[in-house]
Amino acid sequence: MSVLIKEEDFIQSIADGIQFISYYHPVDYIRHLARAYEREESPAARDAMAQILTNSRMCAEGKRPLCQDTGIVNVFLKVGMGVRFDTKRTLQELCDEGVRRGYLNPDNPLRASVLDDPLFARKNTRDNTPCILHVELVPGDKVDVQLASKGGGSENKSKFAMLNPSDSLVDWVLKTVPTMGAGWCPPGMLGIGVGGTAEKAMLMAKQSLMEDIDMYELLARGPQNKLEALRIELYEKVNALGIGAQGLGGLTTVLDVKINTFPTHAASKPVAMIPNCAATRHAHFELDGSGPARLDPPSLSEWPEVHWAPDYNKSKQVDLNSLTKEEVASWKPGQTLLLSGKMLTGRDAAHKRIQDMLAKGEPLPVDFTNRVIYYVGPVDPVRDEVVGPAGPTTATRMDKFTDMMLEQTGLIAMIGKSERGPVAIESIKKHGSAYLMAVGGAAYLVSKAIRGAKVLGFADLGMEAIYEFDVKDMPVTVAVDAQGTSVHTTGPKEWQARIGKIPVAVA
């Protein structure tokens, strides 16, 4: 006798799962990050982890998104061959309706980040559909569902290579991870797929990120096969690179490394690697025809007693309303600041529009003179919020616009996450500017420093519009100073040398 899955039960389960993973970290992630926090020796990395852990608890309590980038949804279905669906819709349509309902939930609206037509119009679908669906038919009478929301910052760092059969996976990983920078918001995990074909390797890497983080348990009992031994080797060697939390240098870059394999052609060795960020979001449930899935929230006792707060003794307070180029030039690499006053926001689409307007000699909707810009696309506010979670986006995407902004608009500093590339650093040095880093993975915590928010320009761009934020004690770190020194270079180099397991290249 077949099992009947009702349309409404399926849709509601997807919607409920979307909401659940938006504000609850998996318990395995919290436990491993808490252990990493306890053993961390780098003050900068430890502070970043404290912000991530504090943010995580706040989101669990407030039921608000862990990250402003609420991701593109991945759905993995294993459909039992004894299952029937009470619907006239396709599985893609059912999943998309669940995503739509989950993202438009008025109690916790999630940021719509999916753009239709990736090449030309790039128009926001406004409900984060369509999702990415994978379906497998299996024996049985249940539907197994794995659900994940994958942020763009980590997805953009996905890597693939066709190695020669004799090439070393370890060598490739250790060569590749440093090229990923910090835009994937470490500490997280690496998912690796080896074998099959190009698309199979990528799929295996993504699927491995759905597995529980269990490196602590694996290290405690020891490896029982070659694959487990390889996982441990990569875990230890990647951490020995010293990249650390947010790329600031430290003991922990990854909390786990997962590896899935599949038979492959004798001439081939396809290898894919996909990172998962500090906003690790996934859930697993089954549908058996008895109703919608039930997801049990984790106990708050799972979170460590870590409560980040501004440190007025260690951090310099900065008034953005009276900021000058001379004060910006006085900031030191690695210095922590607490920003108060008014800042502007803008990211990819806004920068492209500004570029086009300047090229045509058109006036800009806002004056950037002696202002600071924050690379952010916030979540819409609810209840008494002035803005929803508003963490930084990856700054390197704005590198090609940096010289234009500093040269032509009067901008004097920028805020984002991860490192800046050589072009941006050279421009920062030339103009005596600075780049400040906020912690990726602490979006709800950061939003509590924002006391006012209003759109000043490009309202049609939605979350990519130019806002003016009025902030109080917003925490940032000087990541590139006016002399062009980058802590994303000096920090990892220092900690790689301290850890001492991998030789440090001499510049």
C-alpha positions in Angstrom: 0.0 0.0 0.0 1.4 3.4 -1.0 1.8 6.4 1.3 0.0 9.6 0.3 1.8 12.9 0.9 -0.6 15.8 0.9 0.4 18.9 -1.0 -0.2 21.2 1.9 1.9 19.1 4.3 4.8 19.1 1.9 4.7 22.8 1.2 4.3 23.7 4.9 7.2 21.4 5.9 9.5 23.2 3.4 8.3 26.6 4.7 8.7 25.7 8.3 12.2 24.2 7.6 13.3 27.5 5.9 12.3 29.5 8.9 13.9 27.0 11.4 17.3 27.1 9.8 17.2 30.9 9.4 17.6 31.3 13.2 18.8 28.0 14.6 22.4 26.9 14.2 22.7 23.1 14.1 23.8 22.0 17.6 26.9 20.2 16.2 28.1 23.5 14.9 27.6 25.4 18.2 29.4 22.7 20.1 32.4 22.7 17.8 32.6 26.4 17.6 32.4 26.7 21.4 35.4 24.3 21.7 37.3 26.3 19.1 36.5 29.5 21.0 37.9 28.1 24.3 41.2 27.0 22.7 41.7 30.1 20.5 44.8 32.1 21.3 44.5 34.9 18.7 42.6 37.9 20.3 41.2 39.0 17.0 39.9 35.6 16.1 38.6 35.0 19.6 36.7 38.3 19.5 35.2 37.3 16.1 34.1 34.0 17.5 32.5 35.7 20.5 30.5 37.9 18.2 29.3 34.8 16.2 28.4 32.9 19.3 26.6 35.8 20.8 24.8 36.5 17.5 23.7 32.8 17.3 22.1 32.9 20.8 20.4 36.2 20.0 18.9 34.7 16.8 17.7 31.6 18.6 16.0 33.7 21.2 14.6 36.4 18.9 13.9 34.1 15.9 15.6 36.4 13.4 18.1 35.5 10.7 21.7 34.4 11.6 22.9 36.3 8.6 21.5 39.0 6.4 22.3 36.8 3.4 19.5 34.3 4.0 20.9 32.2 1.1 19.7 30.4 -2.0 17.8 27.3 -1.0 19.0 23.8 -1.8 16.6 20.9 -1.5 17.7 17.3 -1.6 14.8 14.8 -1.8 14.9 11.0 -1.6 11.5 9.9 -2.6 10.4 6.4 -1.7 9.0 4.5 -4.7 6.0 3.7 -2.5 5.1 7.3 -2.2 2.3 9.2 -4.0 1.8 13.0 -3.9 -1.7 14.4 -3.7 -1.0 17.3 -6.0 -1.0 18.4 -9.6 2.1 20.4 -9.2 5.7 19.3 -10.0 8.1 18.7 -7.2 9.9 21.9 -8.3 6.7 23.9 -8.0 5.9 22.4 -4.6 9.4 23.2 -3.2 9.2 26.7 -4.7 5.9 27.4 -3.0 7.4 26.2 0.3 10.4 28.5 -0.2 8.0 31.4 -1.2 6.0 30.9 2.0 9.0 30.5 4.2 10.7 33.7 2.9 7.6 35.9 3.0 6.6 34.9 6.5 5.6 38.2 8.1 6.9 37.2 11.5 10.4 36.7 10.2 10.7 37.9 6.6 13.9 36.7 5.0 16.0 38.6 2.5 15.2 37.8 -1.2 18.5 37.3 -2.9 17.7 35.3 -6.0 17.8 37.1 -9.4 16.1 35.9 -12.5 18.1 36.1 -15.8 21.7 35.7 -14.5 23.2 37.3 -17.6 21.2 40.4 -18.5 18.3 41.8 -16.4 19.3 40.2 -13.1 15.9 41.1 -11.6 15.1 40.1 -8.1 12.3 37.5 -7.9 11.3 39.0 -4.5 10.5 35.7 -2.9 13.9 33.8 -3.3 12.5 31.4 -5.8 13.4 29.2 -7.6 15.3 26.8 -5.3 17.9 24.3 -6.4 16.3 20.9 -6.3 17.9 17.4 -6.5 15.7 14.3 -6.5 16.5 10.6 -6.1 14.1 7.7 -6.2 14.8 5.1 -3.5 13.0 2.1 -2.1 10.5 2.7 0.7 7.4 4.7 1.5 8.8 8.0 2.9 10.2 11.2 1.6 13.6 12.1 3.0 14.2 15.9 2.9 17.5 17.7 3.4 17.2 21.5 3.3 19.9 24.1 3.2 20.2 27.9 2.7 23.5 28.6 1.1 24.9 32.1 1.4 26.6 33.8 -1.6 29.8 34.6 0.2 30.6 30.9 0.8 29.1 29.6 -2.4 31.2 32.0 -4.4 34.4 30.3 -3.1 33.5 26.9 -4.5 36.4 25.4 -6.3 36.7 22.6 -8.9 39.7 21.0 -10.7 40.3 18.0 -12.9 43.4 16.6 -11.3 45.6 14.0 -12.9 45.1 10.5 -11.3 48.5 10.7 -9.6 48.0 14.3 -8.2 47.7 14.7 -4.4 44.3 15.8 -3.0 46.0 17.2 0.1 48.4 19.3 -2.0 45.5 20.7 -4.1 43.5 21.6 -1.0 46.4 23.3 0.8 47.2 25.3 -2.4 43.5 26.2 -3.0 42.2 27.2 0.4 44.5 30.3 0.7 43.1 31.5 -2.6 39.6 31.5 -1.2 40.3 34.4 1.1 38.0 35.0 4.0 34.8 35.8 2.0 33.4 32.4 3.0 33.4 33.5 6.7 35.5 31.0 8.5 35.4 29.2 10.8 33.1 26.8 8.9 33.6 23.5 7.2 34.9 22.2 3.9 32.9 19.8 1.8 34.9 17.8 -0.8 33.7 15.6 -3.6 36.2 13.3 -5.4 35.3 11.2 -8.4 32.5 10.6 -10.8 32.3 13.5 -13.3 32.6 17.2 -13.0 28.9 17.7 -11.9 28.9 14.6 -9.7 32.0 15.9 -7.8 30.3 19.2 -7.2 27.1 17.5 -6.1 28.9 15.3 -3.6 30.8 18.2 -2.1 27.5 20.1 -1.6 25.8 17.0 -0.1 28.6 16.5 2.3 27.9 19.8 3.9 24.5 18.4 5.1 26.3 16.0 7.4 26.8 16.6 11.1 30.1 18.1 12.2 31.8 15.3 14.1 35.5 16.1 13.9 35.8 16.3 17.7 34.4 12.8 18.1 36.6 11.5 15.3 39.7 12.9 16.8 38.8 11.4 20.2 38.3 7.8 18.9 40.8 7.9 16.0 40.4 7.1 12.3 38.9 3.7 11.4 39.6 3.9 7.6 41.7 5.8 5.1 39.0 8.3 4.4 38.7 9.3 8.0 42.5 9.5 8.3 42.5 11.8 5.2 39.8 14.0 6.8 42.0 14.4 10.0 45.1 15.2 7.9 43.3 17.9 6.0 41.6 19.3 9.1 45.0 19.7 10.8 46.9 21.0 7.8 44.2 23.5 6.8 44.1 24.9 10.3 47.9 25.0 10.3 47.6 27.6 7.5 46.8 30.0 10.3 43.9 31.8 8.3 41.7 31.8 11.4 38.3 33.2 12.1 37.3 35.8 9.5 40.8 35.5 8.0 42.3 37.5 10.9 44.8 34.8 11.8 44.3 32.1 14.4 44.2 28.4 15.3 40.9 27.4 13.8 39.9 28.0 10.2 37.8 24.9 9.7 35.7 22.9 12.3 35.5 19.9 10.0 36.4 18.5 6.6 33.9 16.1 4.9 34.8 13.9 1.9 32.5 12.0 -0.4 33.8 9.8 -3.2 32.4 8.0 -6.3 33.9 5.7 -9.0 35.5 7.7 -11.8 37.0 7.3 -15.3 40.6 5.9 -15.3 41.9 9.0 -16.9 40.1 11.4 -14.5 40.2 12.7 -10.9 37.5 15.3 -10.6 37.8 17.2 -7.3 35.3 19.8 -6.0 35.5 21.8 -2.7 32.7 23.9 -1.3 33.0 25.8 2.0 30.2 26.3 4.5 30.3 29.5 6.4 29.8 30.6 10.0 26.0 30.8 9.2 25.8 27.1 8.6 22.1 26.4 7.9 20.6 23.0 7.2 17.9 20.6 8.5 16.9 17.0 7.9 13.4 15.6 8.2 11.1 12.8 6.8 7.5 12.9 5.6 5.5 9.7 6.0 2.0 10.9 5.2 1.0 11.6 8.8 1.2 15.4 8.5 3.8 18.1 8.2 7.3 17.6 9.6 8.1 18.6 13.1 11.4 20.3 13.8 12.4 20.4 17.5 14.3 23.5 18.5 17.7 23.1 20.3 17.9 23.8 24.0 19.4 27.2 24.8 21.7 25.3 27.3 23.6 24.1 24.2 25.0 27.7 23.7 28.1 28.6 25.8 27.9 31.5 28.2 29.6 33.9 25.8 28.0 37.4 25.6 30.0 39.8 23.5 29.7 43.5 24.4 31.6 46.6 23.3 34.9 47.1 25.1 35.4 50.8 25.7 38.8 50.3 27.2 40.3 48.5 24.2 38.3 50.0 21.3 38.6 53.6 20.0 35.2 55.5 19.7 34.8 57.2 16.4 32.2 60.0 15.5 31.3 59.5 11.9 29.6 62.8 11.7 32.8 64.7 12.2 35.2 62.2 10.6 38.2 63.6 8.7 40.7 62.1 6.3 43.4 63.0 8.9 41.7 60.8 11.6 41.2 58.0 9.1 45.0 58.2 8.3 45.8 57.8 12.0 44.1 54.4 12.4 46.4 51.3 12.8 46.1 47.8 11.3 44.2 45.5 13.6 42.9 48.4 15.8 39.3 47.9 16.9 36.8 50.8 16.6 33.3 51.6 17.7 31.5 53.7 15.1 28.8 56.1 16.0 26.9 58.5 13.7 25.7 58.3 10.2 27.1 56.1 7.4 25.9 55.3 3.9 25.4 51.8 2.5 25.9 50.4 -1.0 27.0 47.2 -2.7 27.3 45.6 -6.2 24.2 47.1 -8.0 24.6 50.5 -6.4 28.2 50.8 -7.3 27.5 49.8 -10.9 24.8 52.4 -11.1 27.0 55.1 -9.6 29.7 54.2 -12.1 27.2 54.6 -15.0 25.9 57.9 -13.6 29.4 59.4 -13.2 30.3 58.3 -16.7 27.3 60.2 -18.0 28.0 63.3 -15.9 24.7 62.8 -13.9 24.4 63.9 -10.3 24.4 61.2 -7.6 21.4 60.9 -5.3 23.7 61.3 -2.2 26.9 63.2 -1.3 29.7 60.9 -0.3 32.1 63.6 0.8 33.9 62.6 4.0 31.5 59.7 4.4 31.9 56.0 5.1 30.1 53.4 3.1 29.0 50.0 4.5 28.8 47.1 2.0 25.5 45.6 3.2 22.1 44.4 2.0 19.9 44.3 5.1 16.9 42.1 5.9 13.6 44.0 6.2 12.7 45.1 9.7 9.8 43.6 11.8 8.0 44.9 14.9 10.1 47.6 16.6 13.3 47.1 14.5 14.6 50.0 12.4 16.4 47.4 10.2 16.7 43.6 10.2 20.0 41.7 10.4 22.6 43.7 8.6 26.0 42.0 8.5 28.7 42.9 5.9 28.9 41.5 2.4 32.2 40.4 0.8 34.2 43.5 0.1 36.4 42.1 -2.7 33.4 42.3 -5.1 33.6 46.1 -4.8 37.4 46.2 -5.5 37.0 47.3 -9.1 34.9 50.3 -8.0 37.1 51.4 -5.2 39.4 53.8 -7.0 36.3 55.4 -8.7 34.6 55.9 -5.3 37.7 57.3 -3.6 38.8 59.4 -6.6 35.4 60.9 -7.7 32.9 60.9 -4.8 34.8 62.1 -1.7 34.4 58.8 0.1 37.0 58.3 2.8 36.5 54.8 4.3 34.7 51.5 3.6 33.3 48.7 5.7 32.8 45.1 4.6 33.9 41.6 5.3 37.0 39.6 4.2 40.1 40.9 2.6 40.7 43.4 -0.1 42.6 42.6 -3.3 45.7 44.3 -4.6 43.8 46.8 -6.8 41.7 48.0 -3.9 44.7 48.1 -1.4 46.7 50.2 -3.8 43.8 52.7 -4.2 43.3 52.8 -0.4 47.0 53.6 0.0 47.0 56.2 -2.8 44.0 58.1 -1.3 45.0 57.7 2.3 41.7 55.9 3.0 41.0 52.8 5.1 39.0 49.6 5.0 37.2 48.4 8.1 36.0 44.9 8.6 32.8 43.9 10.4 32.3 40.2 11.4 30.5 38.1 8.9 28.1 35.8 10.8 27.1 38.4 13.4 24.4 40.1 11.4 21.7 40.3 14.1 24.3 41.5 16.7 25.5 44.2 14.3 21.9 45.4 13.5 21.4 46.2 17.2 24.0 49.0 16.8 21.8 50.6 14.1 19.5 53.1 15.6 18.0 54.6 12.4 17.7 53.6 8.8 16.3 55.3 5.7 16.6 54.8 1.9 18.4 57.8 0.2 18.8 56.5 -3.3 18.1 53.6 -5.8 15.0 52.4 -3.9 14.1 50.2 -6.8 17.2 48.0 -6.0 15.5 46.7 -2.8 18.1 45.4 -0.4 20.8 46.8 -2.7 19.5 50.4 -2.3 21.6 53.2 -0.7 20.6 53.5 2.9 21.7 55.9 5.6 22.3 54.1 8.9 22.5 56.0 12.2 24.7 53.7 14.3 25.9 53.6 17.9 29.0 51.7 18.9 29.1 49.5 15.8 32.2 47.2 16.1 34.8 47.1 13.3 38.4 46.3 12.9 40.9 48.3 10.8 41.7 45.7 8.1 43.6 47.9 5.7 45.1 51.2 6.9 46.0 54.3 5.0 49.5 52.9 4.3 48.1 49.8 2.7 48.9 47.3 5.4 46.3 44.4 5.4 45.7 42.4 8.5 44.4 39.6 6.2 48.0 39.2 5.1 49.9 39.9 8.3 47.5 37.9 10.6 47.5 34.5 8.9 51.2 34.8 8.2 51.9 35.4 11.9 49.8 32.5 13.0 51.0 30.1 10.3 54.5 30.8 11.7 53.4 30.3 15.3 51.6 27.0 14.5 54.8 26.0 12.8 53.6 23.0 10.8 53.7 24.6 7.3 56.7 26.7 6.1 55.9 30.4 5.6 56.7 31.7 2.2 59.3 34.4 2.2 58.1 37.5 0.4 
